[in-house]
Amino acid sequence: MNLNDCHNFDDFRILAKKKLPSPIFHYIDGGSDDEVTLNRNTDAFNDYDLIPNVLNDVSNIDMSTTVLGEKIDFPLFPSATAMHRLYHHEGERASARAVEKMGTIFGTSTMSTVSIEEIGQINKGPKSFQLYIHKDRGLTDNLIERCKKAGFTSMCLTVDTVVAGNRERDRRTGFTTPPKLTLGSLLSFALHPVWTINNLIHEKFKLANIIHMTQKGTSIDKSVIDYINEQFDPAMNWKDAEYCVKKWNGPFALKGVMSVEDAKKAIDIGCTAIMVSNHGGRQLDGSRAPFDQLAEIVDAVGDKIEVILDGGVRRGTHVLKALCLGAKACSFGKGYLFALAAGGQKGVEKILENMKTEINRDMKLMGCKNLNELNSSKIVFRKS
């Protein structure tokens, strides 16, 4: 199996599983607790049906939209995710090049393995930085200022990770950052020699954005869960978020909003966007799926703030369903990380091209020439 055989999410997942040691694969693949929310994130889309119109001229399709202050070629972009060099030795360098080529937004995490400054040089397109508030507020300020200098176009504050979710798969597989050989993982690393050799011969694993700011960023010889619990600030509140909005002074999204109440507060503190997200089912298991919550939030605030759907997206029809309910755009994480593991830059390009092609084809089948024609009249809840 190779990239040419990857036609959908499941294909990329299968190829990634072949290429990655078990602890690394399951870090991408897993969720928290019993993974009920992880599975519901995608299953939720199946409770709604699209209603197409026919005999419309769909010879020219416009998939472009403007979100987070930037025009993008189609209404989907990769979520900011951590530590890309775990999945491919080129890491965020490969992802950033691929996303710019495909004409959408590239999201970079605080916990990236390539620095803000290098990403700014590699990718000249729209870029969003995923900010976490650390206990050391000086680190938070430093990250914001560096993003301004590096040409990032928007900021995204993740607010659902005050403590790490209970990710039992990571404990079972012995996942650590950087990866370490243990009795439990030795066989898996040995059975994936290409990944293992690349990990050994290329630059040392590091959290490039914070390595100079905290010793915890230089040698995380424990789990990423411990880092989150030790470094992220559980005392973070709305005043802290408002401070970040004002300090950035540009397009600003709050990621992890799941209630109408919080969506309204995001408007009050000056956010320009919210990302309806439960962190890919990796935090509070048993919480609502973003798609299940989308319509209620859009109905309440959609005319005042951009609403982005994050979580469970695997198909072009998922994107169309979210847009019909009022989302401005969608983002996804697991899919493009599997693609990165499967084929580096070419893998990320391929999954984005696949999704772009699906959205284009599905809009034609819906009889819609542009995204504005995707509205609530085109979707219905399937009654049980």
C-alpha positions as CSV (number, residue, x, y, z in Angstrom):
1,M,0.0,0.0,0.0
2,N,1.2,3.5,-0.8
3,L,-0.1,7.1,-1.2
4,N,-1.7,6.3,-4.5
5,D,-3.9,3.8,-2.7
6,C,-5.2,6.4,-0.2
7,H,-8.6,7.7,-1.3
8,N,-10.2,8.5,2.1
9,F,-9.5,9.0,5.8
10,D,-9.5,5.2,6.5
11,D,-6.9,4.6,3.8
12,F,-4.5,7.2,5.3
13,R,-5.1,5.7,8.7
14,I,-4.2,2.2,7.5
15,L,-1.0,3.4,5.8
16,A,0.0,5.5,8.9
17,K,-0.5,2.4,11.1
18,K,1.9,0.5,8.9
19,K,4.5,3.2,9.1
20,L,4.3,4.3,12.7
21,P,5.4,2.5,15.9
22,S,2.4,1.6,18.0
23,P,2.8,4.3,20.7
24,I,3.0,7.0,18.1
25,F,0.1,5.7,16.0
26,H,-2.2,5.4,19.0
27,Y,-1.3,8.9,20.2
28,I,-2.9,10.2,17.0
29,D,-5.7,7.7,16.9
30,G,-6.9,7.7,20.5
31,G,-9.2,9.7,22.7
32,S,-10.0,9.9,26.4
33,D,-11.6,7.4,28.7
34,D,-13.9,5.1,26.8
35,E,-13.6,7.1,23.6
36,V,-17.4,7.6,23.4
37,T,-17.0,11.3,22.4
38,L,-14.2,10.5,20.0
39,N,-16.5,8.1,18.0
40,R,-19.6,10.4,18.3
41,N,-17.7,13.3,16.7
42,T,-17.9,11.6,13.3
43,D,-21.1,9.5,13.9
44,A,-23.0,12.8,14.5
45,F,-22.9,13.7,10.9
46,N,-24.9,10.6,10.0
47,D,-28.0,11.8,11.8
48,Y,-28.5,14.6,9.2
49,D,-29.3,14.2,5.5
50,L,-28.5,16.7,2.7
51,I,-31.3,17.8,0.3
52,P,-30.0,18.5,-3.2
53,N,-31.6,20.7,-5.9
54,V,-31.3,19.7,-9.5
55,L,-31.2,21.4,-12.9
56,N,-28.9,24.2,-11.7
57,D,-25.9,25.3,-13.7
58,V,-23.0,24.0,-11.7
59,S,-20.3,24.3,-14.4
60,N,-18.4,26.8,-12.3
61,I,-18.1,26.2,-8.6
62,D,-16.7,28.8,-6.1
63,M,-15.6,27.1,-2.9
64,S,-13.7,30.1,-1.5
65,T,-14.5,31.7,1.7
66,T,-13.0,34.3,4.1
67,V,-12.3,33.2,7.6
68,L,-10.0,34.5,10.4
69,G,-9.4,37.5,8.2
70,E,-8.1,35.5,5.2
71,K,-9.5,34.3,1.9
72,I,-9.0,30.6,1.4
73,D,-9.6,28.4,-1.6
74,F,-12.0,26.0,0.1
75,P,-13.7,25.9,3.5
76,L,-11.4,23.4,5.3
77,F,-8.1,23.8,7.0
78,P,-5.9,21.6,9.3
79,S,-6.3,22.2,13.0
80,A,-3.1,23.3,14.9
81,T,-1.7,20.1,16.3
82,A,1.4,19.4,18.3
83,M,4.7,17.7,17.6
84,H,4.6,16.8,13.9
85,R,8.1,15.4,14.0
86,L,6.7,12.5,15.9
87,Y,4.9,11.4,12.8
88,H,7.4,12.3,10.1
89,H,11.0,13.5,10.4
90,E,10.2,16.7,8.4
91,G,7.4,17.6,10.8
92,E,5.8,21.0,10.5
93,R,8.1,21.9,7.7
94,A,6.3,19.3,5.5
95,S,2.8,20.3,6.7
96,A,3.4,24.0,6.3
97,R,4.6,23.7,2.7
98,A,1.7,21.4,1.8
99,V,-1.0,23.7,3.3
100,E,0.4,26.8,1.6
101,K,0.4,24.9,-1.7
102,M,-3.3,24.0,-1.2
103,G,-4.4,27.6,-0.5
104,T,-5.7,27.3,3.0
105,I,-4.8,28.2,6.6
106,F,-1.9,26.5,8.4
107,G,-2.2,26.1,12.1
108,T,0.9,25.9,14.3
109,S,0.8,24.7,17.9
110,T,2.6,26.1,20.9
111,M,4.0,22.6,21.2
112,S,5.3,22.6,17.6
113,T,8.7,20.8,16.9
114,V,9.6,23.6,14.4
115,S,9.8,27.2,15.6
116,I,7.4,30.0,14.9
117,E,10.2,31.9,13.1
118,E,11.0,29.0,10.7
119,I,7.3,28.4,10.0
120,G,7.1,32.1,9.1
121,Q,9.9,31.7,6.6
122,I,8.5,28.4,5.1
123,N,4.9,29.4,4.7
124,K,4.0,32.8,3.3
125,G,0.2,32.1,3.2
126,P,-2.3,32.6,6.0
127,K,-1.1,31.2,9.4
128,S,-2.8,30.8,12.7
129,F,-1.0,30.1,16.0
130,Q,-2.6,27.9,18.6
131,L,-1.8,29.5,22.0
132,Y,-1.9,27.8,25.4
133,I,-1.8,30.0,28.5
134,H,1.2,28.8,30.6
135,K,1.6,29.4,34.3
136,D,4.5,31.6,33.2
137,R,2.7,34.6,31.7
138,G,5.9,35.9,30.3
139,L,6.0,32.8,28.0
140,T,2.5,33.6,26.7
141,D,3.4,37.2,25.9
142,N,6.6,36.1,24.2
143,L,4.8,33.7,22.0
144,I,2.3,36.4,20.9
145,E,5.0,38.9,20.1
146,R,7.0,36.3,18.1
147,C,4.0,35.4,16.0
148,K,3.5,39.1,15.1
149,K,7.1,39.4,13.9
150,A,6.9,36.1,12.0
151,G,3.9,37.2,10.0
152,F,1.1,35.0,11.5
153,T,-2.3,36.3,10.5
154,S,-4.5,35.1,13.3
155,M,-4.4,33.7,16.9
156,C,-6.3,30.8,18.3
157,L,-6.5,30.3,22.1
158,T,-7.3,26.8,23.1
159,V,-9.3,26.8,26.3
160,D,-10.4,23.2,26.9
161,T,-7.0,21.9,28.1
162,V,-6.6,23.2,31.7
163,V,-5.7,19.6,32.5
164,A,-5.0,16.7,30.2
165,G,-7.7,14.2,29.4
166,N,-7.4,10.6,30.6
167,R,-5.8,9.1,27.5
168,E,-5.5,5.4,28.6
169,R,-4.1,4.3,25.2
170,D,-1.0,6.3,25.9
171,R,-0.4,4.6,29.2
172,R,-0.9,1.2,27.7
173,T,1.5,1.8,24.8
174,G,4.1,3.6,26.9
175,F,3.9,6.8,24.8
176,T,6.5,9.5,25.8
177,T,7.9,12.6,24.2
178,P,10.5,12.3,22.9
179,P,9.9,8.6,22.2
180,K,11.9,6.2,24.3
181,L,12.6,2.5,23.9
182,T,11.0,0.5,26.7
183,L,10.4,-3.2,27.1
184,G,6.8,-2.6,26.1
185,S,7.6,-0.6,22.9
186,L,10.9,-2.1,21.8
187,L,9.3,-4.6,19.4
188,S,7.1,-2.0,17.8
189,F,10.0,0.3,17.1
190,A,12.1,-2.6,15.8
191,L,9.3,-3.5,13.4
192,H,9.2,0.1,12.0
193,P,12.9,0.6,11.1
194,V,12.4,3.5,8.6
195,W,10.6,5.6,11.2
196,T,13.1,4.6,13.9
197,I,16.2,5.3,11.7
198,N,14.8,8.7,10.7
199,N,14.2,9.5,14.3
200,L,17.8,8.7,15.2
201,I,19.6,10.4,12.3
202,H,17.7,13.7,12.1
203,E,17.8,16.6,14.5
204,K,17.0,15.9,18.2
205,F,13.3,16.1,19.1
206,K,12.4,19.4,20.9
207,L,9.5,21.7,21.5
208,A,11.0,24.4,19.4
209,N,8.8,27.3,20.5
210,I,9.5,27.0,24.2
211,I,12.9,25.2,24.5
212,H,14.7,28.4,25.4
213,M,12.0,29.5,27.9
214,T,11.6,26.4,30.1
215,Q,13.6,23.4,31.0
216,K,10.5,21.3,30.7
217,G,10.6,22.1,26.9
218,T,14.1,20.8,26.5
219,S,13.8,17.3,27.8
220,I,10.3,16.0,28.2
221,D,11.3,12.5,29.2
222,K,7.8,11.8,30.5
223,S,4.4,11.9,28.8
224,V,3.0,15.0,27.1
225,I,0.2,14.6,29.7
226,D,2.6,15.4,32.5
227,Y,3.8,18.5,30.6
228,I,0.2,19.8,30.2
229,N,-0.6,19.2,33.8
230,E,2.6,20.9,35.0
231,Q,2.8,23.8,32.6
232,F,-0.7,24.9,31.5
233,D,-2.5,27.1,33.9
234,P,-5.7,25.7,35.4
235,A,-6.4,29.2,36.9
236,M,-6.9,30.5,33.3
237,N,-10.1,32.6,33.1
238,W,-12.0,35.0,30.9
239,K,-9.9,38.0,31.9
240,D,-6.8,36.1,30.7
241,A,-8.5,35.3,27.4
242,E,-9.5,39.0,27.0
243,Y,-5.9,40.0,27.7
244,C,-4.6,37.8,24.9
245,V,-7.3,39.1,22.5
246,K,-6.2,42.7,23.2
247,K,-2.5,41.9,23.0
248,W,-2.9,40.2,19.7
249,N,-5.1,42.9,18.3
250,G,-6.2,41.0,15.2
251,P,-8.3,38.0,14.1
252,F,-8.7,35.9,17.2
253,A,-10.5,32.5,17.7
254,L,-11.4,30.8,20.9
255,K,-11.1,27.1,20.5
256,G,-13.0,24.7,22.7
257,V,-16.3,26.6,22.9
258,M,-19.2,24.1,23.3
259,S,-22.0,26.2,24.8
260,V,-24.1,29.2,23.8
261,E,-23.1,30.9,27.1
262,D,-19.4,30.7,26.3
263,A,-20.0,31.7,22.7
264,K,-21.6,34.9,23.9
265,K,-18.8,35.6,26.3
266,A,-16.3,35.1,23.5
267,I,-18.1,38.0,21.6
268,D,-18.0,40.1,24.8
269,I,-14.2,39.9,25.1
270,G,-13.6,40.8,21.4
271,C,-13.1,37.4,19.7
272,T,-13.7,37.4,16.0
273,A,-14.2,33.6,15.8
274,I,-15.0,30.6,17.9
275,M,-14.1,27.0,17.1
276,V,-16.8,24.6,18.3
277,S,-14.6,21.8,19.4
278,N,-14.1,19.1,22.1
279,H,-10.4,18.7,21.3
280,G,-11.0,15.7,19.1
281,G,-12.6,13.7,21.8
282,R,-9.3,13.7,23.7
283,Q,-10.5,15.7,26.8
284,L,-13.9,15.3,28.4
285,D,-15.4,11.9,27.3
286,G,-19.1,12.0,27.3
287,S,-19.3,15.6,26.1
288,R,-21.4,16.6,23.1
289,A,-20.0,16.3,19.6
290,P,-19.3,19.6,18.0
291,F,-21.7,18.9,15.1
292,D,-24.5,18.1,17.6
293,Q,-24.0,21.5,19.2
294,L,-23.4,23.5,16.1
295,A,-26.9,24.6,15.1
296,E,-27.7,25.9,18.6
297,I,-24.6,28.0,18.8
298,V,-25.0,29.3,15.2
299,D,-28.6,30.3,15.9
300,A,-27.5,32.2,19.0
301,V,-24.4,34.0,17.8
302,G,-23.8,33.2,14.1
303,D,-24.6,36.7,12.9
304,K,-22.1,38.2,15.4
305,I,-19.0,36.0,15.2
306,E,-17.5,33.4,12.8
307,V,-18.3,29.9,13.8
308,I,-15.8,27.1,12.8
309,L,-16.6,23.5,13.3
310,D,-13.7,21.4,14.5
311,G,-14.0,17.6,15.1
312,G,-14.9,14.4,13.4
313,V,-14.6,15.7,9.8
314,R,-13.6,13.0,7.4
315,R,-15.6,13.6,4.3
316,G,-16.5,16.5,2.0
317,T,-20.2,15.9,2.9
318,H,-19.3,16.5,6.5
319,V,-18.0,20.0,5.6
320,L,-21.2,20.7,3.5
321,K,-23.4,19.6,6.4
322,A,-21.6,21.9,8.8
323,L,-21.9,24.8,6.4
324,C,-25.6,24.1,5.9
325,L,-26.0,24.6,9.6
326,G,-24.2,27.9,9.6
327,A,-20.5,27.1,10.1
328,K,-18.1,29.5,8.2
329,A,-15.5,26.7,7.7
330,C,-14.3,23.4,9.2
331,S,-11.0,22.2,10.5
332,F,-9.7,18.7,11.1
333,G,-6.7,17.1,12.8
334,K,-6.4,13.3,12.8
335,G,-6.8,13.0,9.0
336,Y,-3.9,15.2,8.0
337,L,-1.7,13.8,10.7
338,F,-2.3,10.3,9.4
339,A,-1.5,11.7,5.9
340,L,1.7,13.3,7.2
341,A,2.8,10.0,8.7
342,A,1.8,8.2,5.5
343,G,3.8,10.4,3.1
344,G,5.2,13.6,4.5
345,Q,4.4,16.7,2.5
346,K,3.0,14.7,-0.4
347,G,0.7,12.9,2.0
348,V,-0.7,16.2,3.4
349,E,-1.2,17.6,0.0
350,K,-3.0,14.4,-1.1
351,I,-5.5,14.4,1.7
352,L,-6.2,18.1,1.3
353,E,-6.6,17.6,-2.5
354,N,-8.9,14.6,-1.8
355,M,-11.1,16.7,0.5
356,K,-11.1,19.7,-1.9
357,T,-12.2,17.4,-4.7
358,E,-14.9,15.9,-2.6
359,I,-16.3,19.3,-1.6
360,N,-16.3,20.4,-5.2
361,R,-18.1,17.3,-6.4
362,D,-20.6,17.3,-3.6
363,M,-21.5,20.9,-4.2
364,K,-22.3,20.0,-7.8
365,L,-24.4,17.1,-6.7
366,M,-26.2,19.5,-4.3
367,G,-26.8,21.9,-7.1
368,C,-24.9,24.7,-5.3
369,K,-22.6,27.1,-7.1
370,N,-21.1,28.8,-4.1
371,L,-21.0,28.4,-0.3
372,N,-23.7,30.9,0.3
373,E,-26.2,28.5,-1.3
374,L,-25.5,26.0,1.5
375,N,-28.1,26.8,4.1
376,S,-30.6,25.2,6.5
377,S,-33.0,24.5,3.6
378,K,-30.5,22.0,2.3
379,I,-30.3,19.8,5.4
380,V,-32.7,17.9,7.6
381,F,-32.4,15.9,10.8
382,R,-33.1,12.2,10.2
383,K,-35.9,11.3,12.7
384,S,-35.5,7.9,14.4
